[in-house]
Amino acid sequence: MRVRQREFDRIRSVLEEAEAEGPLTAREILDLLEEHGEEFDSAHRVATVLGRHAQSGDVEVIRDQPYRYEFSERSN
């Protein structure tokens, strides 16, 4: 779980640094990560990490086509 938490923290940190607003797709998040020098295997990996954190309420998953992810206020 520790590795997943670090991945989640990296994602959250980059999105805060980029001042990203609104729900984003996993692909959009992956692009922001890459722009900030963070390496992730794929958009699927980003979605997996964020989906797991949605279970605890840290992330809201908007089930649309494609899925979008938004950090909840309490995760900041």
PAPAMAR-58126 format. One record per residue (C-alpha): x, y, z; residue number from 1; residue in one letter; chain. Coordinates in steps of 0.5 Angstrom, whole numbers, always signed. Each point is the difference from the previous one (the first is absolute). Layout:
# PAPAMAR-58126
<c1->X | c2->Y | c3->Z | nr->NUM | rest->A | kette->A>
...
***
This chain:
# PAPAMAR-58126
<c1->+0 | c2->+0 | c3->+0 | nr->1 | rest->M | kette->A>
<c1->+6 | c2->+5 | c3->+1 | nr->2 | rest->R | kette->A>
<c1->+2 | c2->+0 | c3->-7 | nr->3 | rest->V | kette->A>
<c1->-7 | c2->+1 | c3->-2 | nr->4 | rest->R | kette->A>
<c1->-1 | c2->+6 | c3->+5 | nr->5 | rest->Q | kette->A>
<c1->+7 | c2->+3 | c3->-3 | nr->6 | rest->R | kette->A>
<c1->-3 | c2->+0 | c3->-7 | nr->7 | rest->E | kette->A>
<c1->-6 | c2->+3 | c3->+3 | nr->8 | rest->F | kette->A>
<c1->+4 | c2->+5 | c3->+3 | nr->9 | rest->D | kette->A>
<c1->+4 | c2->+2 | c3->-6 | nr->10 | rest->R | kette->A>
<c1->-7 | c2->+0 | c3->-4 | nr->11 | rest->I | kette->A>
<c1->-3 | c2->+5 | c3->+5 | nr->12 | rest->R | kette->A>
<c1->+7 | c2->+4 | c3->+0 | nr->13 | rest->S | kette->A>
<c1->+0 | c2->+1 | c3->-7 | nr->14 | rest->V | kette->A>
<c1->-7 | c2->+2 | c3->-1 | nr->15 | rest->L | kette->A>
<c1->+1 | c2->+5 | c3->+6 | nr->16 | rest->E | kette->A>
<c1->+6 | c2->+3 | c3->-3 | nr->17 | rest->E | kette->A>
<c1->-3 | c2->+0 | c3->-7 | nr->18 | rest->A | kette->A>
<c1->-6 | c2->+4 | c3->+3 | nr->19 | rest->E | kette->A>
<c1->-5 | c2->-5 | c3->-4 | nr->20 | rest->A | kette->A>
<c1->-7 | c2->+1 | c3->+1 | nr->21 | rest->E | kette->A>
<c1->-6 | c2->-4 | c3->-1 | nr->22 | rest->G | kette->A>
<c1->-1 | c2->-7 | c3->-2 | nr->23 | rest->P | kette->A>
<c1->+6 | c2->-3 | c3->-4 | nr->24 | rest->L | kette->A>
<c1->+0 | c2->-7 | c3->-4 | nr->25 | rest->T | kette->A>
<c1->+6 | c2->-5 | c3->+2 | nr->26 | rest->A | kette->A>
<c1->+3 | c2->+2 | c3->-7 | nr->27 | rest->R | kette->A>
<c1->+0 | c2->+8 | c3->+2 | nr->28 | rest->E | kette->A>
<c1->+3 | c2->-2 | c3->+7 | nr->29 | rest->I | kette->A>
<c1->+5 | c2->-4 | c3->-4 | nr->30 | rest->L | kette->A>
<c1->+2 | c2->+6 | c3->-4 | nr->31 | rest->D | kette->A>
<c1->+1 | c2->+4 | c3->+5 | nr->32 | rest->L | kette->A>
<c1->+4 | c2->-5 | c3->+4 | nr->33 | rest->L | kette->A>
<c1->+5 | c2->+0 | c3->-6 | nr->34 | rest->E | kette->A>
<c1->+0 | c2->+7 | c3->-1 | nr->35 | rest->E | kette->A>
<c1->+3 | c2->+1 | c3->+8 | nr->36 | rest->H | kette->A>
<c1->+5 | c2->-6 | c3->-1 | nr->37 | rest->G | kette->A>
<c1->-4 | c2->-5 | c3->+3 | nr->38 | rest->E | kette->A>
<c1->+0 | c2->-7 | c3->-3 | nr->39 | rest->E | kette->A>
<c1->-6 | c2->-5 | c3->+0 | nr->40 | rest->F | kette->A>
<c1->-1 | c2->-6 | c3->-4 | nr->41 | rest->D | kette->A>
<c1->-7 | c2->+2 | c3->-3 | nr->42 | rest->S | kette->A>
<c1->-6 | c2->+4 | c3->+1 | nr->43 | rest->A | kette->A>
<c1->-3 | c2->-7 | c3->+2 | nr->44 | rest->H | kette->A>
<c1->+5 | c2->+0 | c3->+6 | nr->45 | rest->R | kette->A>
<c1->-2 | c2->+7 | c3->+2 | nr->46 | rest->V | kette->A>
<c1->-8 | c2->-2 | c3->+0 | nr->47 | rest->A | kette->A>
<c1->+2 | c2->-6 | c3->+4 | nr->48 | rest->T | kette->A>
<c1->+3 | c2->+4 | c3->+5 | nr->49 | rest->V | kette->A>
<c1->-5 | c2->+5 | c3->+0 | nr->50 | rest->L | kette->A>
<c1->-6 | c2->-5 | c3->+0 | nr->51 | rest->G | kette->A>
<c1->+3 | c2->-3 | c3->+6 | nr->52 | rest->R | kette->A>
<c1->+0 | c2->+6 | c3->+4 | nr->53 | rest->H | kette->A>
<c1->-7 | c2->+2 | c3->-2 | nr->54 | rest->A | kette->A>
<c1->-2 | c2->-6 | c3->+5 | nr->55 | rest->Q | kette->A>
<c1->+2 | c2->+4 | c3->+6 | nr->56 | rest->S | kette->A>
<c1->-3 | c2->+7 | c3->-3 | nr->57 | rest->G | kette->A>
<c1->+7 | c2->+3 | c3->-2 | nr->58 | rest->D | kette->A>
<c1->-2 | c2->+0 | c3->-7 | nr->59 | rest->V | kette->A>
<c1->-7 | c2->+1 | c3->-4 | nr->60 | rest->E | kette->A>
<c1->-1 | c2->-5 | c3->-6 | nr->61 | rest->V | kette->A>
<c1->-4 | c2->+3 | c3->-5 | nr->62 | rest->I | kette->A>
<c1->-3 | c2->-6 | c3->-4 | nr->63 | rest->R | kette->A>
<c1->+0 | c2->+3 | c3->-7 | nr->64 | rest->D | kette->A>
<c1->+3 | c2->-1 | c3->-6 | nr->65 | rest->Q | kette->A>
<c1->+6 | c2->+0 | c3->+1 | nr->66 | rest->P | kette->A>
<c1->+0 | c2->+0 | c3->+8 | nr->67 | rest->Y | kette->A>
<c1->+2 | c2->+6 | c3->+3 | nr->68 | rest->R | kette->A>
<c1->+4 | c2->+1 | c3->+7 | nr->69 | rest->Y | kette->A>
<c1->-1 | c2->+6 | c3->+5 | nr->70 | rest->E | kette->A>
<c1->+3 | c2->+1 | c3->+6 | nr->71 | rest->F | kette->A>
<c1->-4 | c2->+1 | c3->+6 | nr->72 | rest->S | kette->A>
<c1->+1 | c2->+6 | c3->+5 | nr->73 | rest->E | kette->A>
<c1->+2 | c2->-4 | c3->+6 | nr->74 | rest->R | kette->A>
<c1->+6 | c2->-3 | c3->-4 | nr->75 | rest->S | kette->A>
<c1->+3 | c2->+6 | c3->-1 | nr->76 | rest->N | kette->A>
***
